[in-house]
Amino acid sequence: MVEDSRDIAISAQGINKVFNLGADEEVIALQDINLEVEAGEFISLIGPSGCGKSTLMRLVGDLLQPSSGDLLVNGKSPRQSRLDREYGMVFQAATLYEWRSVTKNVQLPLEVMGYASDERQKRAQAMLEMVELGAFANHFPWQLSGGMQQRVSIARALAFDPSVLLMDEPFGALDEFTRERMNLELLKIWDQTGKTIIFVTHSISEAVFLSNRIVVMSPRPGRITEIVDNTLPYPRDFSTRSDPAYIKLVARVRDLLRDAIGSDAAQDDEVP
């Protein structure tokens, strides 16, 4: 037997999630999810609203528990990985504390974890430099644009050096141009850190631009209908979106979503 030498960061085998089990309002959110994510991969989850993308991410992040199946993060239960501080989370809202400076917001998880003051300062400044906000360390969130606030949120999630970064539509509320710039910033951060990234999005073009694999999900009950390998070379930049291979892959993912949804709902770039 040949041993599997891959370094698996996330393993989901036969995962099901049912809300309100046994009640009249029972909802099957996820059904028979099987997915392996290698360490250092950038994976996007895409599908129609209500398909369970965010639910799957919350299961990985130990914010929810599966109804059945086996789920491991770095070879451990999600709960143990959370206790071991092995992943950071970024959501659509930056959720920064308005009364804390940018530096103090980034330092918050380090304070909770008991890092010494000088180490908190050092790590926070390094992360702010990485997201190109070093000059804004003493500003407050209300003084920053939406895109800048999300960069602070990413810096905070990376401050304690987690191996996995979970991102739930982090750029969904941004305008198109800011969103494209944030895509470039995120790819740069991924290249610099080598983190495993799980990224939830409704945008086909965003998923294709960012990911090395795209997980296409069906309407509820959410199932994985296809996993698309993305062979577009890195680094990617604005010119990538004009590449015929990129355009072809966007069309392929759109067709897969249309087949999964069973309607013309995936004709637009944003999946409803």
Secondary structure, DSSP 4 states (H G I P E B T S, - for coil): -------EEEEEEEEEEEESTTSTT-EEEEEEEEEEEETT-EEEEE-STTSSHHHHHHHHTTSS--SEEEEEETTB-HHHHHHTT-EEEE-SS----TTS-HHHHHHHHHHHTT--HHHHHHHHHHHHHHTT-GGGTTS-GGGS-HHHHHHHHHHHHHTT--SEEEEESTTTTS-HHHHHHHHHHHHHHHHHH--EEEEE-SBHHHHHHH-SEEEEEPSSSB-EEEEEE--PPSS--GGGGG-HHHHHHHHHHHHHHHHHHTSSTTSSSB--
